[in-house]
């Protein structure tokens, strides 16, 4: 990491980055309109050789003739000619290999590469199988493969010079709650089977990151098969523990020198130069037996992982007059839903009584933990519902967890209710999303996903959080144990050709505004020198990573195939990165 900038420095650096996009692109390079026309007219040509495709493209668009002639003459390509040929290669790859990329993604999604408590990731059968799959693809494509102790799977396309640039992705995924993978029409999905529904490819990892892994492998194949020379070696690094802290990358750093410049395919477009710090706040309440004859909360559940806003939250009430409890809850439902339904969102409550318990299920909208604003979190709504319906429950560990959720969070995810809110002009606000409840080691744990922007240090936020929770616990006479692990924010100041190339590729391909952005997500870019995130989430669309029914849009997969291919050629041939 070359620069970690404080407020004034980052503002200057980002202003310089943004200014890159104000330069008018050269009039002799094809852009979205021309590329869309070629996509419409050249599908058949893409089934032949790249030379044949280029010849047809030059006939369709005479402005390409000089660039195509230079490529066929094996002349050194630079400037507009290099841009045009790299874009045509991206189009060719997209039209020729879309079905193959989807098939490769499906084979990757079929491997349940989420972390198990029973075995370390590098010994997990699914992770090992993923490495074998990548190895087979690399060898089939004529690329170099290296397995770094089942921590990092490395694929290289050699260049002519000594420099390398890195491409970082990850093979691991977050766990699933299988019952939540149901479409609105009732169709049940298998999270570990890639299923196309209309223009969406559903499956765990389809957008985070297995679709990107398949796409960049085919982009590397396209570049190799084209014969286009690269002055830099491309090193693809596939991490296996990104979702749980990046231990694999930390191990890899002790074994291998990292590339000086790295592009990470694990966030969003146009280009991410700043990330919030990811943290987990665990608040634990001792389990307690309920007095005989009292209604008590026997169990609760939310998301399968801390960094995902749950789709559903459940609670089971036992003991006491269950019929009266069910009647009170059902009577309170309608008014509660009306009070707590956010604008543009929805949620529902089901209350079912059987012989031994009252089951409550609150259904909201799942989201990535870094983007709680894109979801409707059912877990704090469950807590509020139990509190505001005034069902008398015994003061057990679960009841204390409910009180904590209702009084320090409620439907707020910006730290306002707990008294910790702050924001940064570029990176946005602090978010604190309570996502997971679990019973472990005699305790009820509530886990909150924290995303911290610039403006505080991790130590300062941890201290402030503990003060707030401890003050609340003292006033409420509730025993509590607090553990807050907080990662730091990251801000980079990349200037010059490296960043401007990524922005130009995105802007010309999509026709959208191309300026550096920040993200609430936290990736292993933090562990890499000079790392910028480039995709795969498109601006203005909900990011479905970590969601129930996670999906990748086929139209966005096409754009990735096109842009990743162009990126490899152009970054691989830059005279200077900065």
Buried (B, 14 or more C-beta within 10 A) or exposed (E): EEEBBEEEEBBEBBEBBBEBBEEEEEEBBBBEEBBBEBBEBBEEBBEEEBEEBBBBBBEBBEBBBBBBEBBEEEEEBEEBBBBBBBBBBBBBBBBBBBEBBBEBBBBBBBBBBBBBEEEEBBEBEBBBBBBEBBBEBBEEBEBBBBBBEBBBBBBBBBBEEEBBBBBBBBBBBBBBBBEBBBEEEEEEBBBBEBBEEEEBBBBBBBBBBBBBBBBBBBBBBBBBBBEBBBEBBBBBBBBBBBBBBBBBBEBBBEEBEBBBBBBBBBBBBBBBBBBBBBBBBBBBBBBBEBEEEBBBBBBBBBBBBBBBBBBBBBBBBBBBEBEEBBBBBBEBBEEBBEEBBBEEEEBEBEBEBEEEBBBBBBBBBBBBBBBBBBBBBBBBBBBBBBBBBEBEBBBBBBBBBBBBBBBBBBBBBBBBBBEBBBBBEBBBBBBBBBBBBBBEEEBBBBBBBBBBBBBBBBEEBBEBBBEBBEEBBEEBEBEBEBEBEBBBBBBBBBBBBBBBBBBBBBBBBBEBEBBBBBBBBBBBBBBBBBBBBBBBBBEEEBBBBBBBBBBBBBEBBBBBBBBBBBBBBBBBBBEEBB
